[in-house]
Amino acid sequence: MNSTLPAVTKRKNEKGETEYHVGAVSDWEGFESLVKYLEKYWQAVPVQMDDNIYSRRWVLRSGEVLITIYHDSQVGNYFVREDGIEEQGLLEQIEGDLIERFR
């Protein structure tokens, strides 16, 4: 990882949802690593998978929370809550854990 870039950055998308961009693992393989991480440490289960040539979109369920993970060859990997619920507690916990792991 480039030590000058933060491991995770946040931004609001056009829908007002908070996106968590994982700069530490921004490639195609990094997407796989993020899915495995969520499965192992957050008991997430894939409920929808859409893989294309240059992009991926998977939805995972961790407890009662749906987490959507995206890979875009131009943007990298990020996760977001797209179920219309503004509560970000779990995603904030995941962000904090990832930041600690990438130190």
Sine and cosine of phi, psi and omega as CSV:
sin_phi,cos_phi,sin_psi,cos_psi,sin_omega,cos_omega
0.00,0.00,0.60,-0.80,0.10,-0.99
-0.96,0.28,0.89,-0.46,-0.11,-0.99
-0.92,0.38,-0.23,0.97,0.02,-1.00
-0.99,0.10,-0.28,0.96,0.02,-1.00
-0.99,-0.12,0.65,-0.76,0.06,-1.00
-0.93,0.36,0.50,-0.86,0.00,-1.00
-0.90,0.44,-0.64,0.76,-0.02,-1.00
-0.67,-0.74,0.72,-0.69,0.11,-0.99
-0.82,-0.57,0.46,-0.89,0.00,-1.00
-0.91,-0.42,0.52,-0.86,0.14,-0.99
-0.43,-0.90,0.42,-0.91,0.08,-1.00
-1.00,-0.01,0.74,-0.68,0.06,-1.00
-1.00,0.05,-0.05,-1.00,-0.07,-1.00
-0.91,0.42,-0.31,0.95,0.04,-1.00
-1.00,-0.02,-0.05,1.00,-0.03,-1.00
1.00,0.06,0.11,0.99,0.02,-1.00
-0.99,0.12,0.55,-0.84,0.03,-1.00
-1.00,0.06,0.85,-0.52,0.08,-1.00
-0.99,-0.17,0.68,-0.73,0.03,-1.00
-0.94,-0.35,0.97,-0.24,-0.04,-1.00
-1.00,0.01,0.82,-0.58,-0.07,-1.00
-0.98,-0.19,1.00,0.01,-0.03,-1.00
-0.93,0.36,-0.37,0.93,-0.03,-1.00
-0.93,0.37,-0.45,0.89,0.01,-1.00
-0.66,-0.75,0.99,0.15,-0.15,-0.99
-0.99,-0.17,-0.01,1.00,-0.07,-1.00
-0.99,-0.13,-0.04,-1.00,-0.04,-1.00
-0.85,0.52,-0.70,0.71,0.01,-1.00
-0.92,0.40,-0.54,0.84,0.05,-1.00
-0.88,0.47,-0.55,0.84,0.07,-1.00
-0.87,0.49,-0.73,0.68,0.03,-1.00
-0.85,0.52,-0.68,0.73,0.00,-1.00
-0.89,0.46,-0.66,0.75,0.02,-1.00
-0.90,0.44,-0.67,0.74,0.03,-1.00
-0.88,0.47,-0.73,0.68,0.01,-1.00
-0.88,0.47,-0.65,0.76,0.04,-1.00
-0.86,0.51,-0.75,0.66,-0.01,-1.00
-0.90,0.43,-0.61,0.79,0.04,-1.00
-0.90,0.43,-0.71,0.71,-0.09,-1.00
-0.96,0.28,-0.74,0.67,-0.15,-0.99
-0.99,-0.14,-0.30,0.95,-0.04,-1.00
-0.83,-0.56,0.19,0.98,0.04,-1.00
0.77,0.63,0.60,0.80,0.00,-1.00
-0.98,0.20,0.58,-0.82,-0.01,-1.00
-0.81,-0.59,0.80,-0.60,0.05,-1.00
-0.90,0.43,0.75,-0.67,0.05,-1.00
-0.88,-0.47,-0.24,0.97,0.05,-1.00
-0.43,-0.90,0.70,-0.71,-0.02,-1.00
-0.70,-0.72,0.77,-0.63,0.03,-1.00
-0.69,-0.72,0.96,-0.29,-0.01,-1.00
-0.93,-0.36,0.80,-0.61,0.05,-1.00
-0.86,-0.51,-0.13,-0.99,-0.05,-1.00
-0.92,0.40,-0.76,0.65,-0.08,-1.00
-0.91,-0.42,0.10,1.00,-0.05,-1.00
-0.51,-0.86,0.36,-0.93,0.06,-1.00
-0.63,-0.78,0.49,-0.87,0.12,-0.99
-0.57,-0.82,0.91,-0.42,0.06,-1.00
-0.86,-0.51,0.58,-0.82,0.12,-0.99
-0.92,-0.40,0.79,-0.61,0.03,-1.00
-0.87,-0.49,0.51,-0.86,0.06,-1.00
-0.94,-0.35,0.83,-0.56,0.11,-0.99
-0.88,-0.48,0.96,-0.28,-0.14,-0.99
0.90,0.44,-0.84,-0.54,0.02,-1.00
-0.99,-0.16,0.10,1.00,-0.10,-0.99
-0.98,-0.22,0.77,-0.64,0.11,-0.99
-1.00,-0.04,0.80,-0.60,0.01,-1.00
-0.89,-0.46,0.84,-0.54,0.05,-1.00
-0.99,-0.16,0.78,-0.62,0.04,-1.00
-0.92,-0.39,0.73,-0.68,0.01,-1.00
-0.88,-0.47,0.57,-0.82,0.29,-0.96
-0.82,-0.57,0.78,-0.63,0.09,-1.00
-0.77,-0.64,0.77,-0.63,-0.08,-1.00
-0.87,0.49,-0.39,0.92,0.02,-1.00
-1.00,-0.04,-0.47,0.88,-0.12,-0.99
-0.97,-0.24,-0.55,0.83,-0.07,-1.00
0.97,-0.23,-0.47,-0.88,-0.05,-1.00
-0.95,-0.32,0.67,-0.74,0.09,-1.00
-0.45,-0.89,0.37,-0.93,0.05,-1.00
-0.82,-0.58,0.44,-0.90,-0.13,-0.99
-0.40,-0.92,0.44,-0.90,0.13,-0.99
-0.99,-0.17,0.89,-0.46,-0.09,-1.00
-0.92,-0.40,0.27,0.96,-0.09,-1.00
-1.00,-0.03,0.21,0.98,0.06,-1.00
0.99,0.12,-0.01,1.00,0.03,-1.00
-0.99,-0.14,0.79,-0.61,-0.09,-1.00
-0.98,0.18,-0.30,0.95,-0.05,-1.00
-0.88,0.47,0.84,-0.54,-0.10,-1.00
-0.91,-0.41,0.24,0.97,-0.11,-0.99
-0.78,0.63,-0.77,0.63,-0.03,-1.00
-0.91,0.42,-0.69,0.72,-0.01,-1.00
-0.91,0.42,-0.56,0.83,0.08,-1.00
-0.91,0.41,-0.63,0.77,0.05,-1.00
-0.90,0.43,-0.68,0.73,0.02,-1.00
-0.89,0.46,-0.70,0.71,0.04,-1.00
-0.84,0.55,-0.76,0.65,-0.01,-1.00
-0.87,0.49,-0.66,0.75,0.01,-1.00
-0.91,0.42,-0.68,0.73,0.02,-1.00
-0.89,0.45,-0.66,0.75,0.02,-1.00
-0.86,0.50,-0.69,0.72,0.02,-1.00
-0.90,0.44,-0.67,0.74,-0.04,-1.00
-0.92,0.39,-0.50,0.87,-0.04,-1.00
-1.00,-0.05,0.13,0.99,0.05,-1.00
-0.95,0.31,0.00,0.00,0.00,0.00
